């Protein structure tokens, strides 16, 4: 059964990761006491930004996916790369004003996050520094939330260092967990990312347990910190 171009484009955007990330940030904004319209703005901004990152990732990996992940739209050529580039261009034109609507400081943090994630993943994905874009990107989420507002009027109050550090630690755990399913293919491609190096030392099952415990513990710590020291 053939896949329509529109559905293939949605699949290439990594929709589950995009929706989970957007919902999590929107929920964090709601817990921080932001008005409903600001919560919706945060969710919309992150959803569009995550779609950009998903498309960019699949474009970068399309030849690799053709060898190992033929079910992916760009890998099996059911989706034209030109269509994805056009979607990225449109999404960037949308995410910039959305980010700016959160406030200047919030926009700078989120657009920097997108740039670091896209460029860092492209250049560092196969190296021991593969964790850097994830750690930096996640550390910028509290900055984006703390400075966020409405109509371009953000705040000048920075996030607490505790939450920034915990968010960075969460990024490390998420990176390892998301990388684990593809480690066999990474090894076959000659890549040596941090998750692969760790898994070669500990074994993939043990690495899964360690990363799960780490990520769960950090998530709990974030909830506790959010209730005690707050976001800002």
C-alpha positions as CSV (number, residue, x, y, z in Angstrom):
1,X,0.0,0.0,0.0
2,X,1.5,3.3,-1.1
3,X,2.0,6.2,1.3
4,X,0.7,9.6,0.2
5,X,3.3,12.4,0.1
6,X,1.6,14.3,2.9
7,X,1.6,11.3,5.2
8,X,5.2,10.5,4.3
9,X,6.2,14.1,5.1
10,X,4.6,13.8,8.6
11,X,6.4,10.5,9.2
12,X,9.7,12.1,8.3
13,X,9.2,14.8,10.9
14,X,9.6,12.3,13.7
15,X,6.0,13.1,14.9
16,X,6.0,11.1,18.1
17,X,9.2,12.8,19.4
18,X,7.9,16.2,18.2
19,X,4.5,15.8,20.0
20,X,6.0,14.5,23.2
21,X,8.5,17.3,23.4
22,X,5.9,20.0,22.6
23,X,3.5,18.5,25.1
24,X,6.2,18.3,27.8
25,X,7.3,21.9,27.3
26,X,3.6,23.1,27.2
27,X,2.9,21.2,30.4
28,X,6.0,22.8,32.0
29,X,4.7,26.2,31.0
30,X,1.3,25.4,32.5
31,X,2.8,24.2,35.8
32,X,4.9,27.4,35.9
33,X,1.6,29.3,36.0
34,X,1.7,30.7,32.4
35,X,-1.7,31.8,30.9
36,X,-3.3,29.3,28.5
37,X,-2.5,31.4,25.4
38,X,1.2,31.3,26.4
39,X,1.0,27.6,27.0
40,X,-0.4,27.1,23.5
41,X,2.3,29.4,22.1
42,X,5.0,27.3,23.7
43,X,3.6,24.1,22.4
44,X,3.1,25.4,18.9
45,X,6.6,26.9,18.8
46,X,8.2,23.6,19.9
47,X,6.1,21.4,17.7
48,X,7.2,23.4,14.6
49,X,10.8,23.5,15.7
50,X,10.9,19.8,16.4
51,X,9.5,19.1,12.9
52,X,12.3,21.1,11.4
53,X,14.9,19.0,13.4
54,X,13.1,15.7,12.4
55,X,13.2,16.6,8.7
56,X,16.8,17.7,8.8
57,X,17.8,14.5,10.5
58,X,16.1,12.3,7.9
59,X,17.6,14.3,5.1
60,X,21.1,13.9,6.6
61,X,20.6,10.1,7.1
62,X,18.7,9.3,3.9
63,X,21.5,7.2,2.3
64,X,22.1,5.4,5.6
65,X,18.4,4.8,6.0
66,X,18.3,3.4,2.5
67,X,20.7,0.7,3.6
68,X,19.3,0.0,7.1
69,X,15.8,1.6,7.5
70,X,13.9,1.1,4.2
71,X,10.6,1.7,5.9
72,X,11.6,5.4,6.3
73,X,10.1,7.7,3.5
74,X,13.4,9.2,2.4
75,X,15.2,5.9,2.7
76,X,12.8,4.1,0.3
77,X,12.4,7.2,-1.9
78,X,8.7,7.4,-1.4
79,X,9.3,11.0,-0.4
80,X,11.3,13.4,-2.5
81,X,14.1,15.3,-0.8
82,X,13.1,18.5,-2.5
83,X,9.7,18.3,-0.8
84,X,11.3,18.0,2.6
85,X,13.6,21.0,1.9
86,X,10.5,23.0,0.9
87,X,8.8,21.9,4.2
88,X,11.9,22.9,6.2
89,X,11.9,26.4,4.5
90,X,8.2,26.9,5.3
91,X,8.6,25.7,8.8
92,X,11.6,27.9,9.5
93,X,9.6,30.9,8.2
94,X,6.9,30.0,10.7
95,X,9.0,29.1,13.7
96,X,11.0,32.3,13.7
97,X,8.0,34.6,14.3
98,X,6.5,32.0,16.7
99,X,9.8,32.1,18.7
100,X,9.9,35.9,18.6
101,X,6.3,36.0,19.9
102,X,7.6,34.4,23.1
103,X,10.0,37.3,23.7
104,X,13.4,38.3,22.5
105,X,15.4,36.4,25.1
106,X,13.2,33.3,24.7
107,X,13.5,33.5,20.9
108,X,17.3,33.8,21.1
109,X,17.4,30.7,23.3
110,X,15.0,28.6,21.2
111,X,16.5,29.5,17.8
112,X,20.0,28.8,19.2
113,X,18.7,25.5,20.5
114,X,17.5,24.6,17.0
115,X,20.8,25.7,15.4
116,X,22.9,23.8,17.9
117,X,20.7,20.7,17.6
118,X,20.7,20.7,13.7
119,X,24.3,21.5,13.1
120,X,25.7,19.6,16.1
121,X,23.8,16.4,15.2
122,X,25.1,16.7,11.7
123,X,28.8,17.2,12.6
124,X,29.0,15.2,15.9
125,X,26.5,12.4,15.4
126,X,29.1,9.7,14.7
127,X,31.7,10.9,17.3
128,X,32.2,10.6,21.1
129,X,30.9,14.2,21.3
130,X,27.4,13.1,20.0
131,X,26.0,14.1,23.4
132,X,26.9,17.8,23.1
133,X,23.9,19.0,21.0
134,X,21.6,17.1,23.3
135,X,23.0,18.5,26.5
136,X,23.2,22.1,25.2
137,X,19.8,21.9,23.6
138,X,18.0,20.6,26.7
139,X,19.8,23.1,28.9
140,X,18.3,25.9,26.7
141,X,14.7,24.7,27.3
142,X,14.5,26.2,30.8
143,X,16.0,29.5,29.4
144,X,13.3,29.5,26.7
145,X,10.6,28.9,29.3
146,X,11.9,31.3,31.9
147,X,12.1,34.2,29.5
148,X,8.9,33.4,27.7
149,X,5.9,35.7,27.5
150,X,3.3,36.8,24.9
151,X,3.3,39.1,21.9
152,X,7.1,39.5,22.0
153,X,7.1,40.7,25.6
154,X,9.1,38.1,27.5
155,X,10.8,38.4,30.9
156,X,14.4,39.2,31.9
157,X,14.5,36.7,34.8
158,X,16.9,33.9,34.0
159,X,16.1,30.2,34.9
160,X,17.6,28.7,38.1
161,X,21.0,27.1,37.6
162,X,19.6,23.9,39.2
163,X,16.9,23.4,36.5
164,X,19.4,24.2,33.7
165,X,21.8,21.6,35.0
166,X,19.1,19.0,35.5
167,X,17.7,19.7,32.0
168,X,21.2,19.2,30.5
169,X,21.5,15.9,32.4
170,X,18.1,14.8,31.1
171,X,19.3,15.6,27.5
172,X,22.2,13.1,28.0
173,X,19.8,10.4,29.2
174,X,17.4,11.0,26.3
175,X,20.2,10.9,23.8
176,X,21.4,7.5,25.0
177,X,17.9,6.0,25.1
178,X,17.0,7.2,21.6
179,X,20.3,6.0,20.2
180,X,20.1,2.5,21.6
181,X,17.8,0.9,19.0
182,X,20.1,2.0,16.1
183,X,23.5,1.0,17.7
184,X,23.9,-2.1,15.5
185,X,23.5,-0.1,12.4
186,X,25.8,2.6,13.8
187,X,28.5,0.0,14.4
188,X,28.1,-1.4,10.9
189,X,28.5,2.2,9.5
190,X,31.8,2.6,11.5
191,X,30.3,5.3,13.8
192,X,31.6,5.8,17.3
193,X,29.0,7.9,19.1
194,X,29.0,8.1,22.9
195,X,26.1,5.7,23.4
196,X,27.8,3.1,21.1
197,X,31.1,3.4,23.0
198,X,29.3,3.0,26.3
199,X,27.3,0.0,25.0
200,X,30.4,-1.7,23.8
201,X,31.8,-1.5,27.3
202,X,28.6,-2.4,29.3
203,X,26.5,-4.3,26.8
204,X,23.3,-2.9,25.3
205,X,20.8,-4.4,27.9
206,X,22.8,-3.1,30.8
207,X,23.2,0.3,29.1
208,X,19.4,0.4,28.6
209,X,18.9,-0.1,32.3
210,X,21.5,2.5,33.3
211,X,20.1,5.1,30.9
212,X,16.5,4.4,32.0
213,X,17.4,4.8,35.7
214,X,19.4,7.9,35.0
215,X,16.7,9.5,32.9
216,X,14.0,8.6,35.4
217,X,16.0,9.9,38.3
218,X,16.7,13.2,36.6
219,X,13.0,13.6,35.6
220,X,12.0,13.1,39.3
221,X,14.7,15.6,40.3
222,X,13.3,18.1,37.9
223,X,9.8,17.7,39.3
224,X,11.2,18.2,42.8
225,X,13.3,21.2,41.8
226,X,10.3,22.7,40.0
227,X,8.2,22.6,43.2
228,X,10.9,23.9,45.5
229,X,13.2,26.3,43.7
230,X,10.9,27.0,40.8
231,X,11.7,27.7,37.2
232,X,13.0,31.2,37.8
